[in-house]
Amino acid sequence: MVKAREKSRRQPGTPYQKVASGAESSPVGEEALAHAVSLGYSDDELKAVPAEALLSHGCGNAVSRAWLRQGEIVVDLGSGAGLDALLAARRVGPAGRVIGVDMTLERVERANRVARKANFANVEFIHAPIERLPTRRRFG
Ligand SMILES: C[S@@+](CC[C@H](N)C(=O)[O-])C[C@H]1O[C@@H](n2cnc3c(N)ncnc32)[C@H](O)[C@@H]1O
């Protein structure tokens, strides 16, 4: 089962790769914003992150229910374009840290670019399947 999923993950043109590379229509601009609002993200949250971080096809505002505190370490499994990870980074502050993990390289690269451009120093995105987290190398 895991092997079959890994095989399909490596093939070019998965839906996530297409969205990340812009090869498939996706909610961008007003549509992305409307989608995020419909998922419960507040104005304040949406103003705090770059618009590119909204390009994820997410399914809910997890951070709003996560009771995060300053200084905590957060691992976001399936971090996509980075919206939830960036919001978590705001909540844990400079003493905390957020690690986004995603199997889609295009998404990881884009999320790292967006985070750097917006000066989020306490978040990084790494490329890995969540079934095989590089725990010793990254989080140990
Ligand atoms: C809907 S998006 C997540 C949106 C994200 N929460 C946000 O705030 O932008 C789902 C992501 O999970 C990733 N994903 C799905 N299955 C995965 C797996 N087994 N391992 C790693 N990433 C996975 C996809 O590549 C995709 O980017």
PDBQT file of the ligand as one rigid body, heavy atoms in Angstrom, charges set to zero:
ROOT
HETATM    1  C1  LIG A 201      -4.422  20.506   1.069  1.00  0.00    +0.000 C 
HETATM    2  S1  LIG A 201      -2.686  20.624   1.071  1.00  0.00    +0.000 S 
HETATM    3  C2  LIG A 201      -2.340  21.227   2.687  1.00  0.00    +0.000 C 
HETATM    4  C3  LIG A 201      -2.634  22.673   2.881  1.00  0.00    +0.000 C 
HETATM    5  C4  LIG A 201      -1.894  23.282   4.033  1.00  0.00    +0.000 C 
HETATM    6  N1  LIG A 201      -2.453  22.818   5.291  1.00  0.00    +0.000 N 
HETATM    7  C5  LIG A 201      -1.843  24.806   3.992  1.00  0.00    +0.000 C 
HETATM    8  O1  LIG A 201      -2.031  25.438   5.030  1.00  0.00    +0.000 OA
HETATM    9  O2  LIG A 201      -1.546  25.385   2.952  1.00  0.00    +0.000 OA
HETATM   10  C6  LIG A 201      -2.213  18.912   1.269  1.00  0.00    +0.000 C 
HETATM   11  C7  LIG A 201      -0.706  18.678   1.085  1.00  0.00    +0.000 C 
HETATM   12  O3  LIG A 201      -0.391  17.419   1.638  1.00  0.00    +0.000 OA
HETATM   13  C8  LIG A 201       0.662  16.857   0.872  1.00  0.00    +0.000 C 
HETATM   14  N2  LIG A 201       0.614  15.405   1.098  1.00  0.00    +0.000 N 
HETATM   15  C9  LIG A 201      -0.412  14.543   0.853  1.00  0.00    +0.000 A 
HETATM   16  N3  LIG A 201      -0.056  13.283   1.204  1.00  0.00    +0.000 NA
HETATM   17  C10 LIG A 201       1.223  13.355   1.699  1.00  0.00    +0.000 A 
HETATM   18  C11 LIG A 201       2.137  12.391   2.203  1.00  0.00    +0.000 A 
HETATM   19  N4  LIG A 201       1.800  11.124   2.297  1.00  0.00    +0.000 N 
HETATM   20  N5  LIG A 201       3.368  12.816   2.589  1.00  0.00    +0.000 NA
HETATM   21  C12 LIG A 201       3.723  14.116   2.513  1.00  0.00    +0.000 A 
HETATM   22  N6  LIG A 201       2.887  15.084   2.017  1.00  0.00    +0.000 NA
HETATM   23  C13 LIG A 201       1.651  14.711   1.624  1.00  0.00    +0.000 A 
HETATM   24  C14 LIG A 201       0.393  17.282  -0.557  1.00  0.00    +0.000 C 
HETATM   25  O4  LIG A 201       1.572  17.313  -1.348  1.00  0.00    +0.000 OA
HETATM   26  C15 LIG A 201      -0.244  18.675  -0.360  1.00  0.00    +0.000 C 
HETATM   27  O5  LIG A 201       0.706  19.702  -0.573  1.00  0.00    +0.000 OA
ENDROOT
TORSDOF 0
